[in-house]
Amino acid sequence: MTAIPATRRRGSLTKAEGRQALGFASPALVGLALFTVVPVVLSIVMSFFDWPTFGDRAFNGGANYARLFANGEFAEALRNTLVFTILYVPVSIVLSLLLALGLGPRIRGRGALRVLYFIPVVTPMVANVLVWKMLLQPQGLFNGLAQTWFGVQLPNFLADPAWAMIMVVVMSVWQGLGYNMLIFSAALEQLPEAVIEAARIDGARGLRMTWSVVVPMISPSIFFATIMTMITSLQVFVQPQLLTGGGPGTATQPLVMWIYNQGFKFQDLGLAAAGAWILFALIIIVTGVQFAAQKKWVHYEH
Amino acid sequence: MSTELLVAETSTSALLTGDAASSRRSRRRPGGAPQTAGGRIRLAIRHVVMYAAALIFMIPLIYAFFSALKPNGEMFSMPPSLFGSEIKWSNFAEVFEYGPFWTYIGNSLLVAVLGTLVVLVVSTTAGYAFGRLRWKGRDLVFVAFLATLMVPAEVLVIPMFQVMQWFQWVNTYQALILPFAFGAFGTFLMRQFFRGIPFELEEAARVDGAGPVRTFLRIILPLSKSAVAVLAVFTFLSFWNSYLWPLIVTVDYDTLGTLPIGLATFSGLTGTRWDLQMAAAIISMIPTTLLVIILQKHLVKGIAMAGLGGR
């Protein structure tokens, strides 16, 4: 990183530059103030008010936060979000790492294969969900094949509470796999060859090379991917919203769907804002714990 | 969070076009091609496994495509088959008769293009101010700027909707475009890239009497085409695919609905017409898939730039 030497450009020139810098930065600063800072402050305020979409507002102390946990549905949404995250993150990270390792430099056509895995990442999620909804119908492809080939009747995936959550996870893994795979591929391409060569001379081969040399060396990327994947999975919304509608009952309703429903179906923006802050706190805590734990397994070259 | 997270790393641009990179690599790395018979067999097995995995991965999309060509009555026939009794290309045309699908596509295009333009202008100018110009409090403001990245969109949508009501912007295009066009990410990305450009280039222009505006337009921007392209692609995709915010801020989906909203309402409208739903899903996948294929190199560069922050 190039730093600007402190001795360069002083005095009136710097002042002029400061004015011009303000000109360059002001669209971003105004936009961010208007569309991020104001909403954040407003959101804190709202969370302490009875705040219907239309009509009178009234300060209610911390009543919204108390209401969150008095109502079992919020706790259930919290649990669903955690269950989704615990199931989704490890499966997604492991599978995409295996794919990246498998699509090594000696595989022909790996460029095309990588593009292929990336298609669902950029496709509108609604389209992906529609496809999976069709496959998972009781008469859909999966159950159809199971019956025709093995005479086995599969469960009704989207109507059974346990299976519905598993299918939300499966569909999410499928659609998000390509992103982390590309992150890992990029990291693998940049491995210093001297180290690999040294390990090879020391007799490291195959699995041992992968597990003891390659994986530790790309552990910063694994760490980064895990954090980002975990943050996005705590914010999961579209997949359950469209695949199961949060159902059956509220078995797959995650926090964001609960927030959406409170705010825009039941018009209780104050309660929804309070729920959103609990979600934010959860994200901060989980990310913080991960950063604290990284010393144990992430290796940086310094 | 470190402000020096991102390094403009461009050496991975050949990642997706594996062949060029791998031939270069195998020349450099001894043992790139297997020497022994056992090695060749293992490599062959690896090919089989990787291609089988790719095929399994693609089954949902392949089956969806063929389902879009079936008559609706044969959608769920037993045993399942790839082809119906006839190949109905007309399903794809019928999608456009069933709902205002062209409107959805037009809206998505308008919102994504305008949104991308706003993001590019805002991010490059602010990135220049934070990355190349010296001013009091710059680093402090930048850290505050970055801190806003921590706030998830879900926390913002509730108050943002309230702000839109105050502006009387609910159910307007500007509400679809502006609120999420000022995020700190683009500025961050551009700043990191700009800082990698040698200062001597700019110094020379300054000595010749060019001010910041000229150096920005004539030197910095032209040198940053690839970074701008990367930001453009990712911004376009995120606008094109966004669902939660359009769902909230638009009311009249028939005139203001974007493609994801249209697709979701469409599936509600058509209920049992799975043939049309699949055709609609496939249609909506075409533009993004083409974009990925055409811009594959830039996409990987973008992931290397934006995604490898942990390194």
Interface residues (C-beta under 8 A of the other chain):
Chain A: M1 T2 I4 R9 T14 E17 G18 Q20 A21 L22 F24 A25 P27 A28 L29 G31 L32 L34 F35 T36 V37 V38 P39 V40 L42 S43 M46 W51 T53 L99 G102 L103 G104 P105 R106 I107 R108 G109 R110 G111 L113 R114 V115 L116 Y117 F118 I119 P120 V122 T123 P124 M125 V126 A127 N128 L130 V131 W132 M134 L135 Q137 Q139 G140 L141 G144 L145 Q147 T148 W174 L177 Y179 L182 I183 S185 A186 A187 E189 Q190 E193 I196 E197 R200 P220 S221 F223 F224 A225 I227 M228 I231 Q235 F237 V238 L242 L255 V256 I259 Y260 G263 F264 L269 A272 A273 A276 W277 L279 F280 I283 I284 V298
Chain B: E4 V7 E9 S11 T12 L15 L16 T17 G18 D19 A21 S22 R25 S26 R28 R29 G31 G32 A33 P34 L43 R46 H47 V49 M50 Y51 A53 A54 F57 M58 I59 P60 L61 Y63 A64 S67 M75 F76 M78 P79 P80 V121 V122 S123 T125 A126 Y128 A129 F130 L133 R134 W135 K136 R138 V141 F145 T148 M150 V151 P152 A153 E154 V155 L156 V157 I158 P159 M160 F161 Q162 V163 Q165 L178 P179 F180 A181 F182 G183 A184 T187 R195 G196 P198 F199 G211 P212 V213 F216 L237 W240 N241 Y243 L244 I248 L259 P260 L263 A264 S267 W274 Q277 M278 A280 A281 I282 S284 M285 T288 T289 L291 V292 I293 Q296 L299 V300 I303 A304 G307 L308 G309 G310 R311
